Structures are given as C-alpha cells and as structure tokens.
Amino acid sequence: MTKTSIYGLTLEQLTLWLVEQGQKKFRAAQIWDWLYKKRVTDFSQMKNVNSDCVALLEEHFYIQSLKEEVVQKSEDGTIKFLFKLEDGNLIETVLMRFNYGLSVCVTTQVGCNIGCTFCASGLLKKNRDLSGGEIVEQIMNVQHHLDSMGKDERVSHIVVMGIGEPFDNYPNMMDFFRVVNDQKGLSIGARHITVSTSGLADKIYDFADEDIQINLAVSLHAPNNELRTQIMKINRAYPLEKLMPAIDYYLEKTNRRITFEYILLKDVNDHKEEAVQLANLLSNKRHLSYVNLIPYNPVDEHNQYERSTKKAIVEFYETLLNRGINCGVRVEQGSDIDAACGQLRSKQIKKDKVTN
C-alpha cells in the first residue's frame, strides 16, 4: 500500500476517513491537536489516541517524508531549506524574518513550465505537482525547526511564491490553504497568506469565486504584450487582453487589493517609458493596486540579465508614485545565500550529477 501524507487531509476529510474506517468522529480533532498544536513527529506519540487508530494511521499515512538536504542560513536571519521528497526530487522552502513576524515561502511543484526567462525555478522543467500534504509539510518542517531552537517562535505568515506555478496545481493549493488556515490546526489567518500567479487568467476567475481572504499577487514584470512575451512565455497563452479582465473580475468580486510583482531588469523593462505604460495599465484600478518593485537576483544561467541601477530603480518608483500608483521596492532577504528562487535546487542537482 502506498502511504500518503497525513497533512494532506483537511479536518473534514480526516473525519470522514476515520468514520469510514470504523473510528469515532472525535478522533479527528484529537489527531489534529497532536499534529498542529503539540506538533508530534510520530503517530506513536499521540497518547490519547487508541492503539487500533494509531496502527491504522501508521498503515495509511506518514507524518515526515521531507528530508533536509541542505540548510543555508543568512546573516539577516533568512533560512533556506533544500528538501528531498520521497521520490528523490528536490524542492526549496524559505523562512524569512520580518518586523511583523516569521514568513515561510513554499514550493508547489517540482520544477516549473511557465518559462520566465529570468527565473532559476524554470531551469528545470516541471516533473510533477506537489500534493497538498507535501506543501503543508514544508510549513511543518520549518515550524519543527523553530521548535527545536526553543525560542517559542511560530510561523505567522505564508507566501506561495516558491518553485512552480501555484494556480497550475490549483486543487492541492486550495487544500493546503484550508489546512493551514483552520483554527483547529495552524490557525494562520487568511490575510497573512499570499499566493502569487504568473497570470493564469482562468484560474484567477476561479480564485475570485472562492470567497476567501487570501491575498493575491500577480507576476506582471512588463506593461505591454511584446515585452512581457519576451520575458514570460505564459503571456502567449494569457496576454494582457485576457489577464487584465480576469483581474478586474477579481477586484470587483472581492474588493481586495492585488499586488503586482515587477522584477526590474537592467535596460530591459526598467525605463521611464515602461513605468509610464505600467501606470497607464493600472490607472483604472489603482485604488486596489500595489506594485512591488523587485531588484533582480542574478542567476548564472540567465546572464543576459543584470540588476537595474539604483538610479533606474528610484526613477521607476518615483514615476509610478507621481502617477498615483501605490508602490514600493522590496527589501531583500538572504542576499548572502542562494537568494533567487530555485537557485539552490539547481546548484544541488548539478553537484549531484558531478559526484555521481
């Protein structure tokens, strides 16, 4: 029998499964308390769960499947984890420290097919989707790491911006949200969770209809189709003519602010001309828009790109601001380690190929 992650079940799903197995409904709440409040790492540690139920859980599920391959610690407190999955694939998870709390960036796929030409995540094509349990387990492993340090620290925020396109793994992503948001589980508030998409317009419509308060970020990176297609292949399938109406629908349905991610690439998309175009593109939705300007983290395999100069970044920022667009320049985290998403994974895979 192939085991699956216990973390992949919502409380409702676990309750239904236990009843189907002849167990009492209340066992589900007990199990969840052990998993998410007491945070045990073995079913045998669930002291008030009867032995038959423990044996049943051990037969069908696992608690820990991710193995730490590499842990990189930055001077600013950022920690980057490279985890090995049961099938040998590698994924990245990042813990970041902010003045408002501890935020974890999770991965949703092994590899990525979106094909952004500046991104280290897409250096290796998508191998498979992660299960909901594998996504939750990233949070749990980071929390276990924090627990081991004995400082009573807790993961308070989540960003779904790691390797992969979250909206391309939509059902598992939604199960993940339901588990980490549940008050009987990790109880991480929906407004403390942000998911980023490269612009899968059809899924943005679906997400708007979910009636949840999870924050949405859209990776825009260019204000016109020609430039966006040049640096983001996804724009061929979802050009701005498809993407912007989906965003308008989301804003009208939810009345929630969207963050537009914009990586600044030297002499590519960082001119005043692009800043003006971006301001015009967002002019009719600027009351619910925020542009996050991101200095580029260089990647060896994408040496055609360089980080924008400070002067260009300031001019771009001021151009947006002067046209009424809320914006800011992202504070860098982990700049002294493999900061770019997917960079550590790519390096490790190359290293493994050499040693093997």
C-alpha positions as CSV (number, residue, x, y, z in Angstrom):
1,M,0.0,0.0,0.0
2,T,1.3,3.5,-0.9
3,K,1.2,5.8,2.1
4,T,0.2,9.5,1.7
5,S,0.9,12.5,3.9
6,I,-1.5,12.9,6.9
7,Y,-1.0,16.7,6.3
8,G,-2.9,16.4,3.0
9,L,-6.2,15.9,4.7
10,T,-8.4,18.7,5.9
11,L,-10.1,18.2,9.2
12,E,-13.3,17.4,7.4
13,Q,-11.6,14.9,5.1
14,L,-9.8,13.2,8.0
15,T,-13.1,12.9,10.0
16,L,-14.9,11.3,7.1
17,W,-12.0,8.9,6.5
18,L,-11.9,7.8,10.2
19,V,-15.6,7.2,10.3
20,E,-15.3,5.1,7.1
21,Q,-12.6,3.0,8.9
22,G,-15.0,2.4,11.9
23,Q,-13.4,5.0,14.2
24,K,-15.2,7.7,16.2
25,K,-15.5,11.2,14.8
26,F,-13.9,12.9,17.8
27,R,-10.6,11.1,16.9
28,A,-10.0,13.6,14.1
29,A,-9.9,16.6,16.5
30,Q,-7.5,14.6,18.8
31,I,-5.2,13.8,15.9
32,W,-5.2,17.4,14.6
33,D,-4.3,18.6,18.1
34,W,-1.3,16.3,18.2
35,L,-0.2,17.3,14.6
36,Y,-0.6,21.0,14.7
37,K,-0.7,22.1,18.4
38,K,1.6,19.6,20.0
39,R,3.4,19.0,16.7
40,V,4.4,15.4,17.2
41,T,6.6,13.7,14.6
42,D,5.4,10.1,15.1
43,F,1.9,8.7,15.4
44,S,3.0,6.7,18.5
45,Q,3.4,9.9,20.4
46,M,-0.4,10.5,20.2
47,K,-1.0,9.3,23.8
48,N,-4.8,9.7,24.0
49,V,-5.5,8.0,20.6
50,N,-6.2,4.3,21.0
51,S,-3.7,1.8,19.6
52,D,-6.1,0.5,16.9
53,C,-6.4,4.0,15.5
54,V,-2.6,4.6,15.7
55,A,-2.0,1.4,13.8
56,L,-4.5,2.4,11.2
57,L,-2.8,5.8,10.8
58,E,0.7,4.2,10.6
59,E,-0.6,1.8,7.9
60,H,-2.1,4.5,5.6
61,F,-0.1,7.8,6.3
62,Y,3.2,9.2,7.1
63,I,4.0,12.4,9.1
64,Q,7.5,13.1,7.9
65,S,8.5,12.5,4.3
66,L,10.7,15.5,3.6
67,K,14.4,15.2,4.4
68,E,16.7,18.1,4.9
69,E,19.5,18.0,2.2
70,V,20.9,21.5,2.7
71,V,20.2,24.3,5.1
72,Q,21.6,27.8,4.3
73,K,21.4,30.5,7.0
74,S,21.8,34.2,6.1
75,E,23.1,36.9,8.4
76,D,19.7,38.6,8.2
77,G,18.0,35.5,9.7
78,T,16.7,34.1,6.4
79,I,17.0,30.3,6.3
80,K,16.7,28.4,3.0
81,F,15.9,24.7,3.2
82,L,16.5,22.2,0.4
83,F,14.2,19.2,1.0
84,K,14.3,15.8,-0.7
85,L,11.0,14.3,-1.4
86,E,10.3,10.5,-1.1
87,D,10.8,10.1,-4.8
88,G,14.2,11.8,-4.7
89,N,13.1,15.1,-6.2
90,L,14.3,18.3,-4.5
91,I,12.3,21.4,-3.5
92,E,13.1,24.7,-1.8
93,T,11.4,26.3,1.2
94,V,12.5,29.6,2.7
95,L,12.0,31.1,6.2
96,M,12.2,34.9,6.3
97,R,12.2,37.2,9.3
98,F,10.3,40.5,9.2
99,N,9.3,43.0,11.9
100,Y,5.7,41.7,11.6
101,G,6.6,38.1,12.1
102,L,8.0,34.9,10.5
103,S,7.1,34.2,6.9
104,V,7.6,31.0,5.0
105,C,7.8,30.8,1.2
106,V,6.6,27.4,0.0
107,T,7.0,25.4,-3.3
108,T,4.0,23.9,-5.1
109,Q,5.6,22.0,-8.0
110,V,8.8,20.1,-8.7
111,G,10.2,22.3,-11.4
112,C,8.2,24.8,-13.5
113,N,6.9,25.0,-17.0
114,I,6.0,28.7,-17.1
115,G,9.3,29.6,-18.7
116,C,10.1,33.0,-17.3
117,T,13.5,33.8,-18.9
118,F,14.9,35.4,-15.7
119,C,13.9,32.8,-13.2
120,A,16.0,30.0,-11.7
121,S,12.9,27.9,-10.9
122,G,12.3,27.2,-14.6
123,L,15.8,26.0,-15.3
124,L,14.4,22.5,-14.7
125,K,11.0,21.7,-16.3
126,K,8.1,20.6,-14.2
127,N,8.4,17.0,-13.1
128,R,5.1,16.8,-11.1
129,D,2.8,18.7,-8.8
130,L,3.3,18.5,-5.1
131,S,0.4,17.0,-3.1
132,G,-1.4,19.2,-0.6
133,G,0.3,17.3,2.2
134,E,3.8,17.9,0.7
135,I,3.1,21.6,0.7
136,V,1.8,21.6,4.3
137,E,4.7,19.6,5.4
138,Q,7.1,22.3,4.3
139,I,5.4,24.6,6.8
140,M,5.5,21.9,9.5
141,N,9.2,21.2,8.9
142,V,10.1,24.8,9.3
143,Q,7.9,25.0,12.4
144,H,9.6,21.9,13.8
145,H,13.0,23.6,13.1
146,L,11.8,26.7,15.1
147,D,10.6,24.4,17.9
148,S,14.0,22.8,18.1
149,M,15.6,26.2,18.8
150,G,13.5,26.6,21.9
151,K,12.6,30.3,21.4
152,D,8.8,29.7,21.2
153,E,8.7,31.2,17.7
154,R,5.8,30.5,15.3
155,V,5.3,30.7,11.6
156,S,2.8,33.6,11.3
157,H,2.7,34.3,7.5
158,I,2.9,32.3,4.3
159,V,3.8,33.2,0.8
160,V,3.1,30.7,-2.0
161,M,5.9,32.0,-4.3
162,G,8.4,29.2,-4.4
163,I,9.2,26.8,-7.3
164,G,6.3,26.2,-9.6
165,E,3.0,27.9,-10.6
166,P,0.5,27.6,-7.8
167,F,-2.5,28.0,-10.0
168,D,-1.3,25.1,-12.2
169,N,-1.7,22.9,-9.1
170,Y,-5.0,24.5,-8.1
171,P,-6.9,21.7,-6.1
172,N,-3.8,20.8,-4.0
173,M,-3.1,24.5,-3.4
174,M,-6.7,25.1,-2.1
175,D,-6.4,22.0,0.2
176,F,-3.2,23.5,1.6
177,F,-4.9,26.8,2.3
178,R,-7.8,25.0,4.1
179,V,-5.4,23.1,6.3
180,V,-3.1,25.9,7.4
181,N,-6.0,28.4,7.8
182,D,-8.1,26.1,10.0
183,Q,-8.4,27.4,13.6
184,K,-8.0,23.9,15.0
185,G,-4.8,23.5,13.0
186,L,-2.0,26.0,12.4
187,S,-4.6,28.8,12.5
188,I,-2.6,31.1,10.1
189,G,-5.0,33.9,9.2
190,A,-6.1,34.1,5.5
191,R,-4.9,37.7,5.4
192,H,-1.5,36.5,6.4
193,I,-1.3,34.3,3.4
194,T,-0.4,35.4,-0.1
195,V,-0.4,33.4,-3.3
196,S,1.4,34.5,-6.5
197,T,0.5,33.6,-10.0
198,S,2.2,34.3,-13.3
199,G,-1.2,35.2,-14.7
200,L,-3.3,32.1,-15.4
201,A,-6.4,34.1,-16.2
202,D,-9.0,31.3,-16.0
203,K,-7.8,30.3,-12.5
204,I,-8.0,33.9,-11.3
205,Y,-11.7,33.8,-12.1
206,D,-12.0,30.6,-10.0
207,F,-9.9,32.1,-7.2
208,A,-12.2,35.2,-7.1
209,D,-15.2,32.9,-6.6
210,E,-13.6,31.0,-3.7
211,D,-14.8,33.7,-1.2
212,I,-11.6,33.6,0.9
213,Q,-9.5,36.5,2.1
214,I,-6.1,35.1,1.0
215,N,-4.0,37.8,-0.8
216,L,-3.3,37.6,-4.5
217,A,-0.1,38.7,-6.2
218,V,0.3,38.7,-10.0
219,S,3.7,38.5,-11.6
220,L,3.5,41.1,-14.3
221,H,7.1,42.2,-15.0
222,A,6.2,44.1,-18.2
223,P,3.5,46.7,-19.1
224,N,2.9,45.6,-22.7
225,N,2.5,42.3,-24.6
226,E,5.6,42.5,-26.7
227,L,8.0,42.9,-23.7
228,R,6.0,40.5,-21.5
229,T,6.1,37.7,-24.1
230,Q,9.8,38.3,-24.5
231,I,10.5,37.6,-20.8
232,M,7.4,35.5,-19.8
233,K,6.3,32.8,-22.3
234,I,3.0,32.4,-20.4
235,N,1.9,35.7,-22.0
236,R,1.4,33.9,-25.3
237,A,-1.4,31.9,-23.6
238,Y,-2.6,34.7,-21.4
239,P,-1.8,38.1,-23.0
240,L,-2.8,41.3,-21.2
241,E,-6.1,41.3,-23.1
242,K,-7.1,38.1,-21.2
243,L,-5.2,38.8,-17.9
244,M,-6.5,42.3,-17.1
245,P,-10.2,41.4,-17.4
246,A,-9.7,38.5,-15.0
247,I,-8.0,40.9,-12.6
248,D,-10.9,43.3,-13.0
249,Y,-13.3,40.5,-12.2
250,Y,-11.3,39.6,-9.1
251,L,-11.3,43.2,-7.9
252,E,-15.0,43.6,-8.5
253,K,-15.9,40.3,-6.8
254,T,-13.6,40.6,-3.8
255,N,-12.8,44.3,-3.4
256,R,-9.4,43.1,-2.2
257,R,-6.1,44.7,-3.2
258,I,-3.9,43.0,-5.7
259,T,-0.1,43.2,-5.6
260,F,1.7,43.3,-9.0
261,E,5.2,41.9,-8.9
262,Y,7.6,43.6,-11.2
263,I,11.2,42.4,-11.4
264,L,13.5,45.2,-12.6
265,L,15.9,44.1,-15.3
266,K,18.6,46.5,-16.4
267,D,17.9,48.1,-19.8
268,V,15.0,45.7,-20.4
269,N,11.9,46.8,-18.5
270,D,13.3,49.5,-16.2
271,H,13.0,52.6,-18.3
272,K,10.7,55.6,-17.5
273,E,8.8,54.6,-20.7
274,E,7.8,51.3,-19.1
275,A,6.9,53.0,-15.8
276,V,4.5,55.3,-17.6
277,Q,3.0,52.4,-19.5
278,L,2.6,50.4,-16.3
279,A,0.9,53.4,-14.6
280,N,-1.5,53.7,-17.5
281,L,-2.2,50.0,-17.5
282,L,-3.2,50.2,-13.8
283,S,-4.8,53.6,-13.8
284,N,-8.4,52.4,-13.6
285,K,-7.7,50.0,-10.7
286,R,-5.0,52.0,-8.8
287,H,-7.2,52.2,-5.7
288,L,-6.8,48.4,-5.3
289,S,-3.3,48.0,-6.8
290,Y,0.1,47.9,-5.2
291,V,3.3,47.5,-7.3
292,N,6.1,45.6,-5.7
293,L,9.3,46.5,-7.4
294,I,11.9,43.8,-7.1
295,P,15.6,44.2,-7.6
296,Y,16.8,41.3,-9.8
297,N,18.8,38.5,-8.2
298,P,21.4,37.4,-10.8
299,V,21.4,33.8,-11.9
300,D,24.4,32.3,-13.7
301,E,22.3,30.6,-16.3
302,H,20.5,33.8,-17.2
303,N,23.5,36.1,-17.6
304,Q,21.7,38.1,-20.3
305,Y,20.1,40.0,-17.4
306,E,21.5,42.3,-14.9
307,R,20.2,44.1,-11.8
308,S,18.9,47.6,-12.5
309,T,20.9,50.5,-11.2
310,K,19.8,52.3,-8.1
311,K,19.2,55.4,-10.2
312,A,16.9,53.5,-12.6
313,I,15.0,51.9,-9.6
314,V,14.4,55.2,-8.0
315,E,13.3,56.9,-11.2
316,F,10.9,54.0,-11.9
317,Y,9.5,54.1,-8.4
318,E,9.0,57.9,-8.5
319,T,7.4,57.8,-11.9
320,L,4.7,55.4,-10.6
321,L,4.2,57.3,-7.4
322,N,3.8,60.6,-9.3
323,R,1.0,59.0,-11.3
324,G,-0.9,57.8,-8.3
325,I,0.3,54.2,-8.2
326,N,0.9,52.7,-4.8
327,C,4.3,51.0,-4.9
328,G,7.4,50.1,-3.0
329,V,10.8,48.5,-3.5
330,R,11.1,45.0,-1.9
331,V,13.5,44.7,0.9
332,E,16.0,41.9,0.1
333,Q,16.2,38.8,2.2
334,G,19.0,36.2,2.2
335,S,21.3,38.1,-0.3
336,D,24.4,36.3,1.1
337,I,23.0,32.9,0.3
338,D,21.3,31.5,-2.9
339,A,18.7,34.2,-2.9
340,A,17.0,33.5,-6.3
341,C,14.1,31.1,-6.2
342,G,15.2,27.7,-7.5
343,Q,18.9,28.6,-7.4
344,L,19.9,26.3,-4.5
345,R,18.0,23.4,-6.0
346,S,19.6,23.9,-9.4
347,K,23.1,24.0,-7.9
348,Q,22.5,20.9,-5.8
349,I,21.3,18.9,-8.8
350,K,24.4,19.9,-10.8
351,K,26.5,18.9,-7.9
352,D,24.8,15.5,-7.6
353,K,25.4,14.9,-11.3
354,V,29.1,15.7,-11.0
355,T,29.6,13.4,-7.9
356,N,27.6,10.6,-9.5
